[in-house]
């Protein structure tokens, strides 16, 4: 049982965003074919690199590779990070950035995993255990002041390798209703990463929430893409993707081609995000920073928005960090011209009691297909609602019968009078706010118990470069506004 202790000086010299290779686990094929087990112990000090790789020498004839690990979790003073150690696996093709050798990632969700040709732990890719140097990837997410001591146990089982079954993926279209508003949740986690629900359970909950489409978004793995074929149907489009979970923020790869893996092993200062944003698009996906102002360690978005196609401003039950994200997004609209980022909202549901479809992204699309949904999001024809009970219709009209809706521009003269109209259903007791580049410009009386109402406001493009709508619940801590029930993307006014 070798022990590997790493010098603090060596770690600091490597740099926090770099990687380090430590120890080695060696096997020689057992003469009698009996399983073999090796154990490695080590300690990581504060300042450890983001990723530490443990080489494993895998001989010929291995049927299954199994890994388990433990690490200490000492008590720490309030406000001091404790120990958190993620884990994953790369095969004999190596650990190079881009993931050619990637075989799986479970983060901190599991204490053991296995891979073999015919099966693998959820989050890991089935396939032959070929001879060569494999690497266990450790991600010290946080290290306590006294260090992080770990123990890794590797077991090899010998025998015939078995066969890897072909993988089926969900279709890229569902029946749909032609050009219509479609409801979706693009940020969900199953047991293929750190969720606790099966894909089938998520599918049931999505249908119950009135959703038309969902997007898979497991942390740093594509291994579950093939598990969703039976979940999809004529009534539910399943898009495939990933939540790329870096140390400087998380980004949704939405609707990539089946089997697409996007690497996450870099920080903003490495100047590598642009490469992987382009990879997402080349794989047919959208780039959507998730919960950009979340307060959890590593969650706050630090890569900028130059590569983004949209931004998630509402994540799960509405909280103060969503309010910050909404305000920061609104500030980017103030010019009213040029490129702008549409806003979306998703549940980020992991387990009970997380609610699938709270909130949901509602998209005006030409059909229920991957391409149509993505085009609707990219164009900003989107509003966000807390449930399928809430529906909105925002339009601006004026100038000889011209009309524009969410995500569009009403191209009329600067002094042309225009009428903003919002129709709401499903929001009893809520108030409507119209927001322009000058801020909140109108707040309605509470909607009746029926939850339905119409709010109108007159303006001109010279006064308002854009207008968007918010529907909010009653405030519980004035002067802070109430939580959102729904919000729209803007309608832009004027010739631009």
N, C-alpha and C positions, 0 to 999 in steps of 0.2 A: 504494500500500500504506500506508494511514493507520496511525499508531501512537497508541494511547490509553494515556496514563499517568494514574493516578488518585491524587489527593492523599490521603495518609494521614489528614489531618484530616477530609476529607469522609467517608471510610469510617467512622472512629470516631464521627462525629456521627450517622451513619445507624443504628448499633447492630448488634451481632453477629447478632441474630435477624432483622434487616430485609433488604431487598433494594435493589439499586442498578442503575440503567440506565446503561450506558456506551457510548461510540462509536456508530457507525451504519454499516451496510453498505447502499449505495444502488445500484439498478440502473435503467436505462431500457431498455425492450424493444429488443433488437437488431433492426435493420432487416432483416437477412438471416436472422434466426432462429437464428444460430449460438450455441452455448453461451457464457455469460459467467461469468467468475470474478472474485471480489474477495477480498482478503486483509486481515485486520485483526490488528494486534499490540497487546498491552497488557501491563501488569504490575500484579499485585495484591500489596499489602503485607501483612504480618502484621496481623491484626485485620480482615481483609476480611469483608464481610457473608456470610451463609450462601448467598445467591443473587445473582448478577450477571447482568443481562439485556442482550443485545446486539440492538438492533432491526435488522431486515432489511427493506428496502423491496422488496416483490415486485410487479412489474408484471403486466399481463394476458398471457395466452398461455403461461404457464409450465406445462410438463408435469411436471418433476421438480426438486426442491430437494435438493441434496447438500451435506453439511457434513463437513469433516475438521478435526482440530485436533491440535496438539502443545503441550507445555509442558516447561519445564526441570525436571530432577530433580537438584538439586545434592546433594553429599555433606553430611551433617549429623552433628554429634556424637552419640554414643550417648545415647538417651533424649530426643532432640529430634525432633519431627515433621518429616518431609520434605514435599515437595509432593505433593498429590493433588487432581486437578481433575475433577469429574464434569460431565456434559453431557446436555442434553435439548433439547426443542423445543416451542414453543407457536405456534399459527397466528394468523391475523388477528383471532380472537375475543378475544385478550388473555391476560394472565398472571394474572388474578384468582384468588384463593384459592378452591378448589373445582374448578378445572381445566376450565372450559368450553372453553378453547382448547388443552387438552393434546393433543399429537401424539406424545409419546414420551419415553422416558428410558432411557439406557444406563448412567448412572452413570460409572464408570471402566472399564467392561468393553470399550469399543470406541473406536477412534480416528477412525471415520467412520461416517456413516449417510446414508440417503436416504429421502425419502417421495415417492410419486406415487399416482395414483388406484388403479392396479391392483396395487401392491406397495409394501412398505416393509421396511426393515431390521428384523429381529426386535427387539421392544421398542417399535416405532413403529407408528402407526396409519395404514394406507393411506387415501387420500382425495384429492380434488382439491387442487391447489396454487392456492388462490384469491388474487386480488390483495389487497394491503393490507400492513400492518406486522406481520411475524412477529417472533418473538423466540427467539434461541438462549439457553438457560438454562445458565449456568455455576454449578457448586456447588464452591467451593473448600473441600474437605473438610479439608484441612490446608495450611498455608502455612509454608514454611521461613523462618528469620529474615531472609534476604536478599531475600525476596519470591518471587513466582511469575510468571514471564514466559510468555505464551502467544501462539500464532498460530492464527487461525481462517481457514479458506478456505471460501468459499461459492460453489457453482457452480449456475447455473440453466440448465436445458435447456428449449427451447421446442418446442411442437408440440401435437398433439391430446391432450387430457387423459387419454383412456382411460376405462375403466369400473371402478368398484369392485364386486367380486363380493359377493353376499350371504354372510353368515357363518353357519355352522352351529355349534351348541354341543352339548356332551355332554348326554345326558338326565339328569334329576334322580333317577333310580332305576335299580337293577340287580336281578337276579333275587332274590338273597338267600336266607335260610333261615328266614324268619319271625323270631320273637323269639330272638335268638342273640347271641353275642359276635362282633363284627366287628373286624378288624384294619386299621389305617390309618396313613398317614404324612401329616401335615398341613402339612409345611414342606419344600418341594422347589423347586429352581431349575433351569430349563432354559436353553437359549441365548436365550430371550426376555428374560433379564436377564443375570446374570453367571455362569450355569451353562455347562457345556460339552456337555451332553447334549441330544439332541432329545427332544421329547415321546414319540415312539415308543420311544426307548431307555429312557426312564424307565418307560413302561408295561411293557416287558418285564422290567425289574428289579423293579418292584413285584409283578408276578405271581410272579416267581421267589422273592421274599421272603415269599410267602404272604399278601399284603395283599388286602383286600376293597375298600378305598377309599383315595384320595389327594386332596390339596387342592393346587391350584396356588398358588404364593406368590412370584411374581416381584417384585423390588424396584421399587416405585413405578410400576408400569405394569400395565394390564389388556390390553395389545395382543395377548397370546398366547392369550386365552380361546378364540378360534375354532380354535386349533391342536389341541385335545384331543378333538374329536368322534370321530376315528378311533381314538383310544387307548382310549376307554371301550368297555365291552362288558357282556354279561350277568354276567360274572365280576368286573368292576372298575367301581366307581362313581368318577367323576371330579368332584370339587367344584371350583368356581372361586373364586379369591380373589386376595389380594395381600399381600405383606409391606410394610407401610407403614414406611419406613425414615427416621425423623426423626433430628435431631441429639441427641435426648435419649432414644433408645431405639427399638426395633422392635416392631411389633405385627402379628399375623396377623389379616387379615380372612378368616374361614373360611366358605366356602359362600355367598358373595354371589351375587346374580342375575347372569347373563351380561352382560358389558359394563360392570360397575360399576367406576368409578375412584375411588380414595380419595386425597385430597391428603396430602402429607407435609411441606409447607413451613411448619413452625411448631416452636416449642420449648415446654417446659413453662411457662415464664414468660409465654407469650402467651395462656394460658387458652383455647386453641382446640381442645384434644384432645376435649373433651366433645362438641363439634359433630360431629366426624368419627366418634367412636364411635357416636353416634346415627345417622349416615348409614349406617354399616356394618350396624347392626341394621335400619334401615328398608329396606335392600337385602337383608334376609333372612340376614345373616351373624352370626357370633360374633366377639367382640372378645377376642383372646388375646395378651397381652404375651409376646414371645419372648425366650429366654435373658436374663432380667432382670438377671443379675449377670455377664454376659460382660464381659471386660476390654478389648475392642477399642474404639477411639475412637468415641463416639456410640452404643455398644451398650447401656450400662447404663440400665435403665428408671427414669425420673424423673417420670412422670405420675401415680403412685399407681395404686391398683387399684379405685377406686370405680366405674369404668366397665367393668371387665373381666368376662367371662363364665367364664374359666378362665385358667390361667397355665401356661406351658411351663417345667417345672422340670428337664427333662432334654433336652439338645440335642446330638445326635451322640454320639460316643464319650464315656463318662462322665469328667468332669474336675473339678478342684477348684471351678470356678465353678458347676457343677451341684450340688455338695455344699452350697455356700452358698445356692443357690436353693432347694434342698430344705429346708434348715434354716429359711430365712426363711418359706417357705410353711407349714411345720409350726407355726411360732410363731403364725400367724394362726388356727390351729385350736384353740388352747388353751382358749378359752372354751367350745367345744363346742356353742354355740347360735348362732342368728341366721344371717345370710348367710355362706356360706363359698365359696371359690373352688376348684373342682376342679383337679387337677393333670393335665397331659398331657405327653407326650414325643414328639419327632420327630427326624428325621435331619438336617435342614438340608443335605441332600446337594446338592453343586454339580457335582462331576466325579470321575473316578477318582482316588484309591481310595475316595472317600466311599461308604458303604454305604446304599442305600435301605432303609428299614425298620429302621435302628439308631439309636434305638429305635423302637418303634411304639406307638401309642395303641390300646388294645383296649377297645371300647365295647359295652355291652349295649344293644341297640336292637331296636325292634319290627320292623324290616325294613331292607333295604339301600337306604334313600332318604336324600336330603339332610336332610329334616326329622327323620327318625327318628334319624340319626346325631347331628345337632345337639342334639336333645332328650336323648339319652343322655349327651353331654358336659356339657350344661348341668346335668343332674341329678347329675353326678358318678359315674355308673355306669361307671367307667373304671379300668383298671389299665394300667401301662406295662411293656413287656417288651423285652429286648434283641433278640429274634428270635421268629419264629413257633414255634420249638422250645419256648419257655417258656410254660406255661399256669398260671394261678392260679385258685383258688376260695376266697374268704374269706367266712365267714358267722359270725354270732353268734346263738345260740339260748338260750332260757330263758323262764320265765314261761308255763307251760301251752302249750308247743309253739310259741311264737312264734319267728319267725326273721327276720333282716334280713341283707341283703348289702351289697356295696360301694355307697357313696353313699346308703344308707338309714339309718333310725333304728329301734332296737329300743326301743319305748316300754314299759318296765317300771319297777316301783318301784325306788327308789334302792338298797334292800337286797336286791333279787332276785338270786340267783345266776345267772350267764350263762356260757356256754361259747363261747370263740372258737376257730374251727377254720380252718386254712389247708391246702388241698391244693395240692401243687406237682408239676409234671412238667417235665422238660427242664433241670434245674439241678444237674448232678452236682458234688459237693464244696462247694456253696454252703451258707450258713447262713441261717436264717430269724430275723428280728427282729420282735417286736411292739412297736409304738411307741404310747404314749398321751400324754395331756396332762402326764404326769409324766416323759416321756422314754422311752428304751429300757427296757422292763420285762422282756423275755425274749429270750434268744438261744439258738437250738437248737444241737445238734451238727451237724456237716456232713452234708449229704444223701448217700446212697449213690451209687455209680457209675451206677446206673440213672437218677439225677436226679429220682426221684419220692419223695415222702414226705408225711406228714401231721403237723402240729404243732397241739397243742391247749393252751389255757390257760383257767383259770377266774378270774372276777373279778365285780365288781358295778358298777353305774353310779355308786355313790358313790365308788368307787376310780378308775374310768376313765371320763372323759366321752366318749372315743372311742377306737377302736383301729384302727390300720392296720398293714400288713405290708410288710416289705422282704425281698428275697432278695438276698444279697450274695455275691460271690466272696471267696475267701480274701484276707485282708489282706496286702499286700506291704510295708507300712511301719507296723506297729503302733506306737502305739495307734490310729492312724487306721484307720477301717473299710475294708473292701474295696469295690471298685466295685460298683455295682448290676447285678444281673441282671434285677430286676423290682421294682416297688413298686405298692401299691394306694392308692386313695383311702380315706378313713376310713369306718367304720361308727360311727354315733353311738349312745350308750347313754343310757337314761333318758328321761323324759317331756319333757325340754327346758324 
